[in-house]
């Protein structure tokens, strides 16, 4: 990911659990991100990666 594409949502697959910043309808929170399919982008304000679920679920924004 480079340039402006860094700040656009990109598909991502997580194979191993990790601690990360997750976006949900309730806001951004640090959580354990379990294996699965996510969308990821770089945060302009937080500087790190932000994840959100790629498919419909309780925390999905779509």
Secondary structure, 3 states (H helix, E strand, C coil): CCHHHHHCCEEEEECCCEEEEEEECCEEEEEEECCEEEEEEECCCCCCEEEEECCCCCCCCC
